[in-house]
Amino acid sequence: MYGKFIRRTLITAAALLVVFALTIIVIDPFFHYHAPLKGLKPVINDERYQNPGIAERFEYDSVLIGSSMTQNFRVSEFNETFDCDTVKLTYSAVRTGSYKEMFDRAFEGRQIKNVFMGLDIDPLIDTFGNYYFPLPEYLYDDNIFNDVNYVLNKAVMFDNTYHYMKDNLLGTVPDIDDAYMWEGSFSKESALQSVGWDINYRGEPTPYPYYLENARLNLGKNILPAIEAHPETTFYVFLPPYSLLWWNMRLNYGDLDSILDVVEYAEGELLKYDNVKLFNFQGVEEVVTDLNLYKDYNHYGPEINSRMIGWMKEGEYQLSAETYKEKLAQFKDFVETFDYQTWVAE
């Protein structure tokens, strides 16, 4: 009698686990196994968990990738401006390993027309192989056995799967154009409140040679191979317009020259490729000096994202092999001579 009870209990438990796993596999809120089922709209709200599936399973011909500096882009604006079908594969605090992960998936079995890529300083100078936020490896590798972390995951079932179905049944699925977008209070007051250093202090210039070494690895191993392997794809690469407060921080820390060495190196390498259109928006003075456009020392609002799309289409602020060093020297002079006191004296 006792043995029969144990067997029934085990069989029941196993059956429940199978039903649990099959439910997640069928609904698949992270698109790990398939694209959204017919009649269901994708609920996109978790980039680290959903981007691999989106890159592999969705249909598109262009890619948007970058950090939080790119999250306030609307893919519909890229589509209308460049006559394409864009998917957003952005990451907060992106590191170059995520670029490679997305490139590997995006170029697998499809023709990519455009890559719109925001290139930040931090992922270039960070230690090669580092991730600011750890990735759930079971969604990024080809090991089916560790998928147990997905298909038998209580949070996936009662949070992601539940809300996926609830939003579809109630017709409250967020517009895919709003995926990963964030809001904030954009004002000079908000920007200045984010400053944790003396805005009037200029530190002693201190070299950071490992910045450049890290950049060589991050660019050379995770970004340039995709550009070189796909000459048919146009890569619109842009340095986002941090406010000048961010550059004031570099003066304060004494690593401005080391940062600019990295920028010069990266620009020089990217400009070697005919399929790269390179833009540096960090020198757009009417933007980077207007703190009312920022929520902190580097994050700007959707208005700036929209303007960048227009600039890329029209070729404004585009760099060439003949001009990039001169423009960088002009920008360095601008950073070093700007009167930062005007912001706090008003």
C-alpha positions in Angstrom: 0.0 0.0 0.0 2.7 2.4 1.0 4.8 1.6 -2.2 1.7 2.2 -4.4 1.2 5.6 -2.8 4.8 6.5 -3.4 4.6 5.4 -7.1 1.4 7.4 -7.6 2.9 10.4 -5.9 6.0 10.3 -8.1 4.0 9.7 -11.3 1.7 12.7 -10.4 4.7 14.9 -9.6 6.4 13.9 -12.9 3.2 14.6 -14.8 2.9 18.0 -13.3 6.5 18.8 -14.1 5.9 17.8 -17.7 2.8 19.9 -17.9 4.6 22.8 -16.3 7.5 22.5 -18.8 5.3 22.1 -21.8 3.3 25.2 -20.9 6.4 27.3 -20.9 7.7 25.6 -24.1 4.4 26.2 -25.9 3.9 29.8 -24.8 7.7 30.5 -24.8 7.7 34.1 -23.4 11.5 34.4 -24.1 11.1 33.1 -27.7 13.8 30.5 -26.9 12.2 27.8 -29.1 10.0 29.6 -31.5 8.5 33.0 -32.6 5.2 34.1 -31.0 2.4 31.7 -31.8 -0.2 32.8 -34.4 -2.7 35.2 -32.7 -0.3 36.1 -29.9 1.6 39.4 -29.8 5.1 39.4 -28.3 5.4 41.0 -24.9 8.9 42.5 -24.9 10.2 43.7 -21.6 13.4 41.9 -20.5 16.3 42.4 -22.9 18.8 40.0 -21.2 16.4 37.2 -21.3 14.5 37.9 -24.6 17.1 39.3 -27.0 18.7 36.0 -28.0 15.3 34.6 -28.9 14.2 37.8 -30.7 17.5 37.8 -32.7 17.0 34.1 -33.7 13.3 33.8 -34.2 11.9 37.1 -35.4 11.8 38.3 -39.0 13.7 41.5 -39.8 16.4 42.9 -42.2 18.0 45.6 -39.9 19.3 45.6 -36.4 19.5 48.3 -33.7 22.0 47.6 -31.0 23.7 49.6 -28.2 23.3 50.6 -24.6 20.6 52.6 -22.8 21.7 55.4 -25.1 19.8 53.6 -27.9 16.8 52.3 -25.9 14.7 55.4 -26.6 14.9 54.9 -30.3 11.6 53.8 -32.0 12.3 51.2 -34.6 9.4 52.6 -36.7 11.4 55.8 -37.2 14.3 53.7 -38.6 11.9 51.8 -40.8 10.3 54.9 -42.2 13.6 56.7 -42.7 15.7 53.9 -44.1 12.9 51.7 -45.7 13.7 48.7 -43.7 12.4 46.3 -41.0 14.3 46.9 -37.8 14.5 44.8 -34.6 15.7 46.3 -31.3 18.5 44.3 -29.6 19.7 46.9 -27.0 21.1 46.2 -23.5 21.4 48.5 -20.5 25.1 49.0 -19.8 26.0 46.9 -22.9 29.4 45.3 -23.2 30.9 44.2 -26.4 30.3 40.5 -25.8 26.6 41.2 -26.2 27.3 42.9 -29.6 28.9 39.6 -30.7 26.1 37.5 -29.3 23.6 39.5 -31.3 25.6 39.7 -34.5 26.1 35.9 -34.5 22.4 35.3 -34.2 21.2 38.1 -36.5 23.5 37.1 -39.4 22.6 33.4 -39.1 20.5 32.5 -42.1 19.3 36.0 -43.1 20.4 39.0 -45.1 20.9 42.1 -42.9 20.5 45.4 -44.7 21.6 47.8 -41.9 23.1 47.7 -38.5 22.4 50.8 -36.4 25.0 50.6 -33.6 25.5 52.9 -30.7 29.1 52.7 -29.6 29.8 53.8 -26.0 33.1 54.5 -24.3 32.5 52.1 -21.3 32.2 48.9 -23.3 35.3 49.8 -25.2 37.5 50.4 -22.1 36.1 47.7 -19.9 38.0 44.4 -19.3 37.5 42.1 -22.3 34.9 39.4 -21.5 33.3 41.4 -18.7 29.5 42.0 -18.5 28.1 44.7 -16.4 25.0 42.6 -15.8 25.5 38.8 -16.0 23.6 37.0 -18.8 21.4 33.9 -18.3 23.8 31.5 -20.0 21.1 28.8 -20.5 19.4 31.1 -23.0 22.6 31.9 -24.9 24.2 28.5 -25.3 23.3 25.4 -27.3 23.1 23.1 -24.3 19.6 21.7 -24.1 20.2 20.2 -20.7 20.5 23.5 -18.9 17.2 24.6 -20.4 15.8 23.1 -17.2 16.6 26.5 -15.8 14.0 28.0 -18.2 11.3 25.3 -18.5 11.1 24.5 -14.8 11.5 28.1 -13.6 8.8 29.3 -11.2 9.4 32.9 -12.0 9.1 32.3 -15.8 5.8 30.5 -15.3 4.1 32.7 -12.8 5.5 36.0 -13.9 6.6 36.0 -17.6 4.2 33.4 -19.0 1.3 34.6 -16.9 1.6 38.2 -17.9 2.3 37.2 -21.5 -1.0 35.5 -21.8 -2.9 38.0 -19.6 -1.7 40.9 -21.7 -2.7 39.1 -24.9 -6.1 38.1 -23.6 -6.9 41.6 -22.3 -5.5 43.4 -25.3 -2.9 45.3 -23.2 0.3 44.2 -24.9 2.6 47.2 -25.1 3.5 48.5 -28.5 6.7 46.8 -29.8 7.9 50.3 -30.7 8.1 51.1 -27.0 10.3 48.1 -26.2 12.9 48.8 -23.5 12.2 52.5 -23.6 12.6 54.5 -20.3 11.5 57.8 -19.0 12.9 60.5 -16.8 12.9 64.1 -15.7 14.9 65.9 -18.3 16.1 69.2 -16.9 19.3 71.0 -16.0 18.4 70.4 -12.3 18.2 66.6 -12.8 21.4 66.6 -14.8 23.4 68.6 -12.2 22.0 66.5 -9.3 23.7 63.4 -10.9 27.1 65.0 -10.5 29.1 63.4 -7.7 32.3 65.4 -8.2 33.5 69.0 -8.0 32.5 70.5 -11.3 35.2 73.1 -11.0 38.1 70.8 -10.1 40.4 69.5 -12.7 42.5 66.5 -11.7 46.1 65.8 -12.7 46.3 64.2 -16.1 46.9 60.5 -15.5 47.5 57.9 -18.2 45.4 54.8 -18.3 47.2 52.6 -21.0 45.0 49.6 -20.3 42.0 51.6 -21.7 43.6 51.3 -25.1 44.6 47.6 -24.7 41.0 46.8 -23.6 39.6 48.7 -26.6 41.8 46.7 -29.0 40.4 43.5 -27.7 36.8 44.6 -27.4 36.7 46.1 -30.9 39.0 43.6 -32.5 37.3 40.4 -31.2 33.6 41.3 -30.8 32.8 44.1 -33.3 35.1 44.3 -36.3 34.8 40.6 -37.3 31.1 41.1 -38.0 31.8 44.2 -40.1 34.5 42.5 -42.0 32.5 39.3 -42.6 29.5 41.2 -44.0 30.5 43.8 -46.6 26.9 43.7 -47.9 25.6 45.2 -44.7 25.8 48.9 -44.0 26.9 49.6 -40.4 25.7 53.0 -39.1 28.0 53.4 -36.1 27.6 56.4 -33.9 29.1 57.7 -30.7 26.1 59.0 -28.6 26.0 62.6 -27.4 26.7 62.5 -23.7 26.2 65.8 -22.0 29.4 67.8 -21.5 29.1 67.0 -17.8 30.3 63.5 -18.7 33.4 65.0 -20.2 33.8 67.3 -17.2 34.0 64.1 -15.1 36.9 62.9 -17.3 38.7 66.1 -16.6 38.0 65.6 -12.9 39.3 62.1 -12.9 42.3 63.0 -15.1 41.7 60.3 -17.8 40.5 62.6 -20.6 43.6 62.0 -22.8 43.3 58.2 -22.3 39.6 58.3 -23.2 40.3 60.3 -26.3 43.1 57.9 -27.3 40.5 55.2 -27.3 38.0 57.2 -29.4 40.7 58.0 -31.9 41.8 54.4 -32.1 38.2 53.1 -32.5 37.3 55.7 -35.1 40.5 54.9 -37.1 39.8 51.2 -37.1 36.1 51.6 -38.1 36.9 54.0 -40.9 39.0 51.3 -42.6 35.8 49.6 -43.7 33.8 50.8 -46.7 30.6 49.4 -45.3 30.8 51.6 -42.2 29.3 55.0 -41.9 30.7 56.6 -38.7 29.2 59.5 -36.8 30.4 61.2 -33.7 27.5 63.1 -32.0 29.5 63.9 -28.9 30.6 67.2 -30.5 27.1 68.5 -31.3 27.4 71.6 -29.1 23.8 72.7 -29.1 22.9 69.3 -27.7 25.7 68.4 -25.3 25.7 71.9 -23.6 21.9 72.0 -23.1 21.4 70.1 -19.8 17.6 70.5 -20.1 17.8 67.6 -22.6 19.3 65.2 -20.0 18.1 63.3 -17.0 21.7 62.9 -15.7 25.2 63.5 -16.9 24.8 61.3 -20.0 21.2 60.1 -20.6 19.1 62.1 -23.0 15.5 61.8 -24.0 13.7 60.4 -27.1 13.8 63.7 -28.9 17.6 63.3 -29.3 17.2 59.8 -30.5 14.9 61.0 -33.2 17.3 63.7 -34.3 20.1 61.2 -34.6 18.1 59.2 -37.1 17.7 62.2 -39.2 21.4 63.1 -38.9 22.4 59.6 -40.0 20.1 59.7 -43.0 21.4 63.1 -44.1 25.1 62.3 -43.3 25.4 65.1 -40.7 28.4 64.8 -38.3 29.7 61.9 -40.3 33.5 61.3 -40.0 36.0 60.4 -42.7 39.5 59.1 -42.6 40.7 62.6 -43.6 38.8 64.5 -40.9 38.3 62.4 -37.8 41.6 63.4 -36.1 41.1 67.0 -36.7 37.5 66.9 -35.4 38.7 65.0 -32.3 41.3 67.7 -31.6 38.7 70.4 -31.9 36.5 68.5 -29.5 39.3 68.1 -26.9 39.8 71.9 -27.0 36.1 72.4 -26.6 36.0 70.1 -23.5 39.1 71.7 -21.9 38.0 75.4 -22.5 34.3 75.2 -21.9 33.2 77.4 -18.9 31.5 74.7 -16.7 30.9 77.3 -14.0 28.1 78.9 -16.0 25.9 75.9 -15.2 26.2 76.2 -11.5 26.5 80.0 -11.3 23.0 80.7 -12.8 
